[in-house]
Amino acid sequence: MSGPRTLSVVIPVYNARDHIAETVDAAANAIDRAGFDAELVLVDDGSSDGSAAVAEGACAGRLPFTLVSQPNRGRFEARRAGVERASGEWILLLDSRLELAPDALHFIAERLDHGDRVWTGHVDMEVDGDPYGTFWKMLAELAWNDYFDNPRTTSFGATEFDRFPKGTGCFFVPRQLLLDAIGSFRSRYSDLRHANDDGPLIRWIAERERINVSPRFTGLYVPRSRLSAFVRHSFHRGIVFLDGHGRSESRFYPVVVGFYPASVVLVLAAFRRPIVIPAVAAAAAVAAGALGVKRRRAPFEVSSLALLAPVYGLAHGAGMWRGLTLLVRDRAAAKR
C-alpha cells in the first residue's frame, strides 16, 4: 500500500446540537488510532439549532471539514448527498448520536488487510438507568438473539440477513459499492423521509458481498430520554418497518401481512367491549416481561421492557397504518 487509506466520515444531522460534538470527538479519536487519511462530511438536513456550527467547532484542527446544507429531506437523502460529496475511497456512515469506541477503526484497518471490506457496527445502547434506552437495548437483543446471545466477529450474507443486527447508523463500506447501492435503492414511498434506508440498502450489498460484524467494531448510541420522543420514534419505526419488511424477502413479511387484519379485528372487538384494549395492553406487558425473565435480565430491564412494550406496540402499529395510507395515496396519485 503506497499511502494511508482515505476515509470520509459522513454524518447526517437534524437538530443534533446536544450530542454532535461528542460524536465528532469520538470519531476523530478513533481515526487517530487507525491511521486513516480522513475527512468529515456533515450534512445539515434542515436543522434550526446550530448543529453544523457545533460540529465544525468540534472538528476544528483535527479533520478536514465539509458542510453540505439542504432543506429537510430525510436521512436517506442526507446520506446520499454526503456520500456524493465525499472524496475518500472508504465511507463510514455515522448517526449523529453514536460515539465510536476508541479502537473501533483500528480493528477495521487491520481487517481490511484480510479483505473484509464491509462492516456494520455492533451498537451498544447507553442505558444508565434510562428505561427508554433499556427498552431499545432489550428489543434489539430479542430481535437478533442469534448474534447477541454470542457476540463475535462473524459475517452474514443475504440468506442469514434478518438474523443479524445491521444499520447505516454505523456502517463502513467502499464508497463505490455504497454509491451503487444508493443508485439501486427504491422505496415504496414517494417521500423518502419515510423510507427504510437501512434494511433494503444493506440487503442489496449483502446479495453481492458479505457483511461483517464484531463487538470490536462498536459504538455507543445515546437514546432520547423522554416519553414523547419515544412515542414519536416508535411511530416512525412503524412507518419505515412497512417499507423495509413489507417485502417477501424479509422474514418479517408474514408479520406485516398478518398485522392489518389482526388489528382490524382488535379494533372491532374494542368497540363491542372496551375492556379489550387494557386487557391486550396488560397481556403485552406480561408477555414482554416474561421474555425478559426468560433471558435472566435484571429487574429494571424486565420492568422497562414490560411497561414500555404496550406503548411501543400501539405507536408502532399506528405507524404501520400511517405507512399503508401513504402507500395508497402514492399509488392513487401515480394513476392520475
N, C-alpha and C positions, 0 to 999 in steps of 0.2 A: 504494500500500500504506500503510495507516494506521499501522502499527507493525511491530516486528520479528516475523519468523515464529517460531512456538512449536515447539519440538523436544523430544521425550522420547527420551533415550538409554536403551535397555533392554538390560541385561546380565544374563544368567543365570549363576550361579556354582555350582560344585560343587567344593569343596576347591581353591580357586584362590588361596590366600593368597600364594604366592610371586610371582605375576605381576599380581594385580589392581590394585595401586597404580600400576604403570606404565601399565596400560590406562586407568585413570581419569584420570591426569595427562595422557596424550596426548590423550584426548577433550576434556578441559577446555581444553587449549591450542588445539586445532582449533576449538572453539566460540568462544573469544575472538577468533580471527581472522575468523570468519564472521559474527558479529553476531546469531546466533540467541538468542532468549529461551528458554533451555534448562533442563531438569531431568534428573537421573539417577535412573532406576528400577532398582534392583538386586534381583534375585530370587534369594534363597538357597535352592537346591534340596537342602536337607538336608545342608549342609556340616557338618563336625565340626572344622574347623581355624581357625575365627575369620575366615573370608574377609570376611564382611559388615563386621566392625569395622574391618578394614584398609581396605576400600573407603570406608567412611564417613569415616575419618580422612584419606584422600587427597582426598576431595571437600570437606572442611570449608572454608567460606569462599569456595568457588569456584562451586558449583552447588547448588541445592535438591536434597535427597537424600530418596528414598523407599525404604524397605526392605520387600520382600514376602518372607515366610518360609513355606516349605512343606516337607513331607516329600519325599524324593527321588522325583520323578515323571518325570524326564527333561527334556531340553532343550525339546521342543515345549510341554509343559505349563507349563514355567517361562516361556517367552516369551509364551504366551497370557496368563498371569497378569500379566506385566509390561505388556503392551500394553493389557489391560483397565484396569489401574490408571493408566496414563499419561494425561496431560492435554494433551499437545502435539498440534498439528494434523499434525505430521510425526513419524515414528518412525525412529530409527536403531538397528537391531539390531546389537549387537557381541558377539563372542566374548570371553571373559574373558582370553584370551591374545593379543589383537590390539591393536596400538598404531597408531592413526591417524596418518597423515602430517600435519604442521602445517597445510598449506594445503588438505587434502582437502575440508573442509566449505566453505571459501571458494569453491572451484571449484563445488561443488554449488549454493551460494546464487546464483552467477551464472547457472548453467544453469537454475535454476527459473524465472528471468525469461523464458526461452525456451520454457517449457512441458515441459521434460524432467523428469518427476516421479519416476520410479522408477530407482534406481541400485543395481547390485551392485558390490561393491568389487573392485578389482584388488589381489589379495593377494600380497605378496611373502613369502617364507619366510626367516627368519633361519637362515643356514647356519653361517658362522663355523667351518668345519672339522668340523661335525657330520654324520656320514653319514646319520642319520635325517632331518634337515631337508633334506639334499641329495636324498635319495630322494623325499620328498614333493614337492619343487620339480620334480624331473625328471618325476615321474608326472603332475603337473598339466600341464606343458608338452607332454607327449606326448598326453594325453587331449584337450587343447583347443589343438592346434597352429595351428588357423585363426586364433586370436587371438594366441597368444604368439609366433608367428613374426613378427607385425607388430602389436605393442601400439599401440592407437589409441583415440581417442574414437569410439565407434560404438554401435549398438543392435541388438537382436535380438528377434524375436517367437517364436511357437510353432513356426513352420516351421524356423527355424535353432537352436532351443533347445539341442539337445545338442551344438552345435559351439562353445559359448562357456562360459567359466567363470562360475559363479554360486554363491551360497551365502548363507545367513542369518547367517553369521559377521560379515558387514559388508554391511548392506543398508539402503538409505534409501528410504522409501516413505510415501505419505499414510496416516495412521492408519486412516481408514475403509476404504480399499482393503485394507489388511492385515487388519483385523478381518473383512471379508467373505471374504478368502482363508482365514483361520483357521477361520471358520464352515463353509466348504465342504470343509475338509481331511478326508480319510479315509485311514486307514492300514489295512493288511490284518492288522495285529497288534492284539490286544486290549490289550496292554501298550504304551503309547505311548513307553516308554523305548527301545524298539527301532525306533521309526518313522523313516522317512526324511523329515525335516522340512524339507529343502532343496528337492529336486527337484520333488515334486508341488505344494508350496505356491507356488513361484516359477513353475512351469509354468502354474498356474491364473491367475496375474497376467499372464503373457506372452500368454495367449489373449485378454486384454482390453486390454492396454496394453504398449507396447514397453519392454523392459528396457535401460537404458543401462549402459555400462561404459567406463572410461577409466583409463589409467595416472596421471591426475591425481587420481582418487579412489582413493587407495591406503592400505594399511595393512600393517604388518609382523607376521606371525604367529610366535610363539615356540613351536617344537615341543617335545614331550617328548623327552628325550635319553637314554633308557635302552632297552635291548633289550626288557625286559619290558613297558614301556609301548607300544613299537612293536608288539609282538605283540598286545596287548590291543586297541589301536586298529585294527589291521588286521582282527582278528576281528570287532569291532563294525561296521566298514565293510562286511564281508561280509553281515552281518545286514541292515543298512539298504539295501545295494545291491539285495537281492532285493525289498524293499518299494518302492523307488523306480523300479527298472528292470525288474521283472517285470511290466511293463505294455506292451501292444502299441504305445503311442505313443512309447516310448523307442527310440532307435536301438541301444541295448544289449540290447534284448529277445531277439534271436537268441542273444546270448552267454549269457544266463540260461537259455534253453531248452536250448541245447546243452551247458551245463556239467554237468548232472546225469548224463546217460548217459555222457558222456566220462569223468567222474571215477569212475563205477562200473567202466567198462572198465579204467581205470588201476589201481584197487584190485585187481581180479581178476587183472590181469597181474602185479601186485606179489606176490600170494600165490603165483603159479606161479614167478616169477623175482624175488626180492627186489632184484636189482640194478637193476630198472626204476626204483625210486624215486630213487637217487642219479643215475642216468642222466638222468631227467627234470629233476631239480634242476639238474644241470650244463647241460643244454640250455637251460633257462630263463635261467640266468645268462649263458650265451654270447649268447643272443638279445637279452637286455636290454642287455648291454654293446655289442653291435653297433649297437643303436639309438642309444646314447649316442655312439658313434664317428661314426655317420652324421650326427648333428646337430652334430658337431665340438665336443663338450664337453670340458672339462678332464679329465685322467686321474683326479683324485679323484672327480669327478662320475660318470664312467663306472664306476669300481670300486664306488662306493656303490650305483649302480643295479644293477649285476651281482650283487654279493654279497647284497643285501637282497631282490632280486626273488623268489628261491625261498622265502624266509621269508614275505614278504608273500603270495605266491600260496597257500602252504599255510594260513596263518592266515585269509586272506580266503575261501578255499574252504571251510574249516571253518565260518566264519561263515555262509556261504550255506546249508550243510547245517543248521546250527542254526536259521536262519530258516525253512527248509522244515519242520522239526519243529514250530516254533512255529505255523506256519500250519495244519498238520494237527491239532495239538492244539486250536487255537482253533475250527476247523470242527467237530471232534468234539464239543467242549463245547457249541457252538451248537445241535447236533442233539439234545441230550439233553432 
